[in-house]
């Protein structure tokens, strides 16, 4: 159940922008306490405006309180990777560099991460992805986020006109990336008869009406009209154009940070530039979104 109370007194919070195009930090709020409706709306609007929002100082939260904080932003959905979950909280998945794979070897969760938006192979991908820092290395291990709306708007007119009508076919793992894929996911995909999910390469944000580049390179089987290999090359070029420094923010975590990013207008990726003998443990929650248009 959400922690929102219509009559609860407002907490005093401060929202500080990080960069012109992307990122803001929230202080002065305790998510273990009731959050009134006006504060809830302010937080939601801040995510949409800044693409990624970080709420600091929440290290005292229990898993149940983390889930309640996530529910402030909408209906939570299951992660499609069900292997690593918080005990008793199936809507919270775990990103843990100490996790073990089925053969007992280090799982290397996300080790092949590229810039992406989450779960494009689903009919209703998440609108928000939330990451809560439980344990962090001394340095590095940032989550990088790109404002793909601002990047789209900065593209040359002819390229915008070319990509805007394009459609992608999405699956668990692109065939062009099978050789580096998670074997558990690959096994599930090969056993599945589900056809690819067709999505727009450029989607329109339902809250603002603005367009953004939107794809998951590793889940895009192909852009309709291209081969899988041509698709990967095309998307890599588009990624390079979108992830220029002015559009990106790399957040290095403090324990207790809750990061919320708007999947409908962003790409993101995990950083692996840290001492892997140190623990990096994040909880992840996903908020169900609309059918992309």
Secondary structure as UniProt FT lines:
FT   STRAND          4..5
FT   TURN            6..7
FT   STRAND          14..17
FT   STRAND          24..27
FT   TURN            31..32
FT   STRAND          35..36
FT   HELIX           37..50
FT   STRAND          52..55
FT   TURN            59..60
FT   HELIX           63..71
FT   TURN            72..73
FT   STRAND          76..77
FT   STRAND          85..86
FT   TURN            87..88
FT   STRAND          89..96
FT   TURN            97..98
FT   TURN            102..103
FT   TURN            109..112
FT   TURN            118..121
FT   TURN            123..124
FT   STRAND          126..135
FT   STRAND          143..147
FT   HELIX           148..154
FT   HELIX           157..164
FT   STRAND          167..170
FT   HELIX           175..180
FT   HELIX           183..191
FT   STRAND          197..200
FT   STRAND          202..204
FT   TURN            206..208
FT   STRAND          211..213
FT   TURN            217..219
FT   STRAND          220..223
FT   TURN            224..225
FT   HELIX           228..242
FT   HELIX           245..247
FT   STRAND          248..251
FT   TURN            255..256
FT   STRAND          258..262
FT   HELIX           263..265
FT   STRAND          266..270
FT   TURN            276..277
FT   STRAND          281..288
//
